[in-house]
Amino acid sequence: MKSFIRKLNTALNRYRLGGVKSLWRLLRMTCLPTRLSFEAMNNAVISHLSEKEIDLVRGKKLSEGVRHVIAHSVEGDIAEFGTMSGISAVALATALNTMKEDFIWDKGRNNERILWLFDSFEGLPEARFEVDASSPHVSTGLWEKGAFVDLSPERLTSIVSKYLTNSDIKVVKGWFKDTVPLIPSETKFALLHIDGDLYESAIDVLDNLFARNMISAGAMVYFDDWNSNVASPDMGERRAWNEVVEKYQIRFSDMGSYGIASSHRFLVHGYMSL
């Protein structure tokens, strides 16, 4: 009986806030089977990616991560490190916007989440560490200095703002080693999408955020290039993750790939910050 009253009050509050349209969103997200609620959100993501060259499964998996952290009250913002063409940023922005609208009815839930987009906007940095310089992708020239430069900060903002309001977007220009330490210490992150390719780029992000206790319990961490460089645990994102797992005693669940062979994701349960 109490559960029914709570649901009825929630529905009435949703109707007062946004009318019939908002009430339908509530019914869609809470009364329909989970498969259908996922489908509703993923369809929104796909509709915005339909003209992009992206594996739609990957876009959907990113959107599911956004749904997870919002639906399960994981504290913090969404961040992408390495934006290139803005395709995955569009998936994150679309999912974030959809979920923020659909969960505004839930009293006490904080939906004021920011999408942070970090990039040098100069392509890859020069490989300074031996672990990167000796890796197959760097030594063959695939990951050379300046590779993968694409959008300007202004162009990225213009693209993403079609799917999310400007007040919810922060585009940060510069190398991760310089920009990540400048993130305000009170900031928390619920989802990270790391796509900087190099070990140095990944460790610059992970080490700084874990050291400052900025990654929330329940957060999702996505790695775009997990299996690059012959999937060696001694190189790239694999090495960076293994190092911070040991250093900060991270407790996590392995959530598997998210759509392409090179990718992988984890769910963080807890860790020891410095």
C-alpha positions in Angstrom: 0.0 0.0 0.0 2.8 2.4 0.9 4.5 1.6 -2.3 1.4 2.4 -4.3 0.9 5.7 -2.5 4.5 6.7 -3.1 4.2 5.9 -6.8 0.9 7.8 -7.0 2.4 10.8 -5.4 5.3 10.6 -7.7 3.0 10.5 -10.7 1.0 13.5 -9.5 4.1 15.5 -8.8 5.4 14.7 -12.3 2.1 15.8 -13.8 2.2 19.1 -11.9 5.7 19.7 -13.0 5.4 18.9 -16.7 1.9 17.9 -17.6 0.8 14.9 -19.7 4.1 14.7 -21.6 6.1 14.5 -18.3 3.7 11.9 -16.9 4.2 9.8 -20.0 8.0 9.9 -19.5 7.5 8.7 -16.0 5.3 5.8 -17.1 7.8 4.9 -19.9 10.8 4.8 -17.6 9.2 3.1 -14.5 6.2 1.1 -15.7 7.4 -0.4 -18.9 9.8 -3.4 -18.9 13.5 -2.5 -18.4 14.2 -3.6 -22.0 11.7 -1.0 -23.3 13.0 1.8 -21.2 16.5 1.1 -22.4 15.2 1.0 -25.9 13.5 4.4 -25.6 16.7 6.0 -24.5 18.9 4.2 -27.0 16.5 5.2 -29.8 17.1 8.8 -28.9 20.9 8.3 -29.0 20.7 6.4 -32.3 18.5 9.1 -33.9 21.2 11.6 -33.3 24.0 9.2 -34.5 22.3 7.9 -37.5 24.3 10.1 -39.9 27.6 9.5 -38.0 30.3 6.9 -38.7 30.0 5.1 -35.4 29.2 1.6 -34.2 25.7 2.1 -32.8 26.3 -0.6 -30.3 29.1 1.4 -28.8 26.9 4.5 -28.6 24.2 2.5 -26.9 26.6 1.1 -24.4 27.8 4.6 -23.5 24.2 5.7 -23.1 23.5 2.7 -20.8 26.4 3.9 -18.6 24.8 7.3 -18.3 21.5 5.6 -17.4 23.2 3.5 -14.8 24.8 6.4 -13.0 21.7 8.5 -13.0 19.2 5.8 -12.2 21.3 4.5 -9.4 22.2 7.9 -7.9 25.9 7.7 -8.5 27.3 11.1 -7.6 29.0 13.3 -10.1 29.4 14.5 -13.6 30.2 12.8 -16.9 33.6 13.3 -18.5 35.3 12.4 -21.8 39.1 12.6 -22.2 39.8 12.7 -25.9 36.9 13.9 -28.1 38.3 13.9 -31.7 35.2 14.1 -34.0 32.7 14.5 -31.2 30.8 11.4 -32.0 30.9 9.7 -28.6 30.4 13.2 -27.0 27.1 13.4 -28.9 26.1 9.9 -27.5 26.9 11.0 -24.0 25.2 14.4 -24.4 22.0 12.8 -25.8 21.8 10.2 -23.1 22.5 12.7 -20.4 19.8 15.1 -21.7 17.3 12.3 -22.0 17.9 10.9 -18.5 18.0 14.4 -16.9 14.5 15.1 -18.3 13.1 11.7 -17.4 14.4 11.7 -13.8 13.6 15.3 -12.9 10.4 14.0 -11.2 12.3 12.0 -8.6 12.3 14.1 -5.4 15.7 14.4 -3.8 17.7 13.2 -6.9 20.4 15.6 -8.0 20.3 15.9 -11.8 22.5 18.9 -12.1 25.2 17.0 -14.0 27.8 18.5 -16.3 29.3 16.9 -19.4 33.1 17.7 -19.3 34.9 17.4 -22.7 38.7 17.4 -22.5 41.0 17.5 -25.5 44.3 19.1 -26.6 42.6 20.0 -29.9 46.2 19.5 -31.3 46.0 15.8 -31.8 48.2 13.4 -29.8 51.2 14.7 -27.8 54.7 13.5 -28.6 55.4 10.2 -26.8 57.6 11.2 -23.9 57.5 7.9 -22.0 59.4 4.9 -23.2 56.4 2.7 -22.6 54.6 4.8 -25.3 57.5 5.4 -27.6 58.3 1.7 -27.9 54.6 0.6 -28.4 53.7 -0.7 -31.9 51.2 2.0 -32.6 53.7 4.8 -31.9 56.8 3.1 -33.4 55.0 2.5 -36.7 53.8 6.1 -36.9 50.1 5.4 -36.4 50.0 7.3 -33.2 52.5 10.1 -34.2 52.5 13.5 -32.7 49.5 15.5 -33.9 47.6 12.4 -35.0 43.8 12.5 -34.8 43.4 16.3 -34.6 39.9 17.2 -35.7 37.5 19.7 -34.2 38.2 23.1 -32.7 36.8 23.8 -29.2 34.2 26.1 -30.7 33.1 23.5 -33.3 32.8 20.8 -30.6 30.7 23.1 -28.4 28.5 23.9 -31.4 27.9 20.2 -32.2 27.2 19.0 -28.6 25.0 22.0 -27.7 22.4 20.7 -30.2 21.8 17.9 -27.8 22.5 19.5 -24.4 22.2 23.0 -23.1 25.4 25.1 -23.0 25.2 25.5 -19.2 25.6 21.7 -18.9 28.7 21.5 -21.1 32.3 22.3 -20.2 34.9 22.1 -23.0 38.5 22.1 -21.7 41.4 22.7 -24.0 44.9 21.5 -23.2 47.0 18.5 -22.3 45.6 16.3 -19.6 48.7 16.7 -17.5 47.9 20.5 -17.3 44.1 20.6 -17.3 43.1 17.7 -15.0 44.9 19.1 -11.9 42.9 22.3 -12.4 39.5 20.6 -12.0 38.0 22.0 -8.8 38.6 19.6 -5.9 35.0 19.4 -4.9 34.1 17.9 -8.3 33.0 14.3 -8.5 32.7 12.1 -11.6 30.1 9.3 -12.2 31.4 8.3 -15.6 34.7 8.6 -17.4 35.3 7.9 -21.1 39.0 7.7 -21.7 40.1 8.0 -25.3 43.6 9.5 -25.2 45.3 6.4 -26.7 48.6 6.7 -24.9 49.6 5.4 -21.5 50.7 8.9 -20.5 47.3 10.4 -21.3 45.5 7.7 -19.4 47.7 7.8 -16.3 47.5 11.6 -16.2 43.7 11.3 -15.9 43.4 8.3 -13.6 46.2 9.0 -11.2 45.0 12.6 -10.6 41.3 11.8 -10.2 41.8 8.8 -7.9 44.4 10.6 -5.8 41.9 13.4 -5.1 39.0 11.1 -4.5 37.0 12.5 -7.4 35.7 9.2 -8.8 32.5 8.2 -7.0 31.6 4.7 -5.8 29.5 3.1 -8.5 31.2 5.1 -11.3 31.7 3.7 -14.7 35.2 3.9 -16.4 35.3 3.3 -20.1 38.5 2.8 -22.1 38.3 3.2 -25.9 41.8 1.8 -26.7 42.0 -1.0 -24.1 43.1 -3.7 -26.6 45.4 -1.5 -28.7 49.1 -2.3 -29.0 48.5 -6.1 -29.1 46.5 -5.9 -25.9 49.7 -5.8 -23.9 49.1 -5.3 -20.1 52.5 -3.5 -20.1 51.3 -0.7 -22.5 48.7 1.9 -22.9 45.4 2.1 -21.1 45.8 -1.5 -19.7 49.0 -0.5 -18.0 47.6 2.7 -16.6 44.5 1.0 -15.2 46.6 -1.8 -13.6 48.9 0.7 -12.0 46.1 2.7 -10.4 44.2 -0.4 -9.3 47.3 -1.5 -7.3 48.2 2.0 -6.1 44.7 2.9 -4.8 43.5 -0.6 -4.0 40.5 -0.2 -6.4 37.6 -2.6 -5.9 35.8 -3.0 -9.2 33.7 -5.2 -11.5 34.8 -6.0 -15.0 31.9 -5.1 -17.3 33.4 -6.3 -20.5 33.6 -4.7 -24.0 31.2 -1.9 -25.0 30.8 -2.4 -28.7 34.2 -2.5 -30.5 37.0 -5.0 -30.1 39.4 -2.4 -28.6 37.1 -1.2 -25.9 36.5 -2.1 -22.3 34.7 -0.8 -19.2 34.7 -1.2 -15.4 32.5 -0.3 -12.5 34.2 1.1 -9.5 33.0 0.0 -6.0 35.6 1.8 -3.9 39.3 2.6 -3.4 41.8 4.2 -1.1 42.6 7.8 -2.1 45.8 9.6 -1.0 
